[in-house]
Amino acid sequence: MSQPDPSTVRFAGPWTHRDIHANGIRFHVVEADNAPSDGPLVVLLHGFADFWWSWRHQLTALTAAGYRAVAVDLRGYGDSDKPPRGYDGWTLAGDVVGLIRALGYAQATLVGHADGGLVCWATAALHPRMVGSIALVGSPHPIALRQAVLRNKAQRQALLPYFLRYQVPLFPERALTKNGGSAAEQILRMRSGPAWQGTEDFADAAKQMRSAIRIKGAAHSALEYQRWAFRSQFRSDGRRFMQAMDVRLTIPVVQIRGELDPYVLPRTVDGDVRWAPERRLHTVLGAGHYAHQEAPDEVTEQLKALADTTD
């Protein structure tokens, strides 16, 4: 089966596709056709094995509410560049800062799911002046996540087998892309709530994820995020990163978690209060790990409330 061209993620719709150069590479970003050029900026960052399409519902809804919402294909994904390196927390935070500046802003609200949420945490800690507020969907603080894996058997069993499986070379890439990318759909199905799985929206999301992960270099890049997150724990750069992350945020923070999320457990998310003492936790009933897709209207309302608090 041939690999999809990167341009296949540029779906037609009520939005505009753009290329933005930032931090030394090219990013594919998407914003709604009627996006206000001077509206408050909201940057949407997807999670593992996904791409900008994950935010299709929020992209148009936030724009209708007066925000300039921009969904990004992260480094290595979709139609963004796929360089051989740069999948560490320092560089990823630099990517977001570069994007904010390239879009003509001095500050933004950041919204991230899973790995995208970790980029939000990193950007807020390393570049605090550039971030007005953050929203995390199924994405605990990286130190809270590390502590939970070490101390909480249930969280360790939910997450660690995947991390370990992704550390070996070549095999994980082949596993993600074989059979038309069926592994991406399996991840989506395993971690989402049952109510969403029988819908056309789920089928559409699964179809697009299966195609996007098969784009040349996308699976390898996705796994490099996971590999750095794991391997850096045993290296000096990882220790320095965790030290830099060990700061209390004073900006508004909302943590959104699906009630049925089997991947990020409640006790893990509870640990976030150490680094975001004023954070607001919102639980989406009946949803799993993909709350922003499973209950888009409810999540969008939380994001609008957060963005309204940003100076």
WOMOTA-V441340 format. One record per backbone hydrogen bond with DSSP energy under -0.5 kcal/mol. CO is the residue of the C=O (numbers start at 1). NH is the residue of the N-H. Records with the same first field share a line. If there is no record, write none. Layout:
# WOMOTA-V441340
CO=NH / NH
This chain:
# WOMOTA-V441340
4=216
5=8
6=9
7=10
9=11
13=15
14=33
16=31
18=20 / 29
20=22 / 27
22=25
25=22
26=81
27=20 / 29
28=73
29=18
30=71
31=16
32=35
36=39
40=68
41=109
42=44 / 70
43=45 / 111
44=72
45=113
47=50
51=54
52=55
53=56
55=59
56=60
57=61
58=62
59=63
60=64
61=65
62=67
63=66
67=69
68=42
69=32
70=44
71=30
72=46 / 74
74=77
77=80
81=76
88=92
89=93
90=94
91=95
92=96
93=97
94=98
95=99
96=100
97=101
98=102
99=103
100=105
101=104
108=132 / 133
109=43
110=135
111=45
112=137
113=116
114=117 / 118
115=119
116=120
117=121
118=122
119=123
120=124
121=125
122=126
123=127
127=130
128=131
130=108 / 132
132=252
133=110
134=254
135=112
136=138 / 256
137=114
141=145
142=146
143=147
144=148
145=149
146=150
147=151
148=152
151=153
152=156
153=157
154=158
155=159
156=160
159=162 / 163
160=164
161=165
162=166
164=167
165=168
169=171
170=174
171=175
172=176
173=177
174=178
176=184
177=181
178=181 / 182
179=182
181=184 / 185
182=186
183=187
184=188
185=189
186=190
187=191
188=192
191=289
193=196 / 197
194=198
196=199 / 202
199=203
200=204
201=205
202=206
203=207
204=208
205=209
206=210
207=211
208=212
209=213
211=214
212=215
213=219
215=218 / 219
217=221
218=222
219=223
220=224
221=225
222=226
223=227
224=228
225=229
226=230
227=231
228=232
230=233
231=234
232=235 / 238
235=239
236=240
237=241
238=242
239=243
240=244
241=245
242=246
243=246
245=247
252=134
253=280
254=136 / 256
255=257 / 282
256=138
257=284
258=261
263=265
265=268 / 269
266=270
267=271
268=271
269=272
270=273
271=274
272=275 / 276
275=249
276=279
280=255
282=257 / 284
283=285
284=259 / 287
287=260
288=291
290=293 / 294
291=295
293=296
295=299
296=300
297=301
298=302
299=303
300=304
301=305
302=306
303=307
304=308
305=309
306=309
307=310
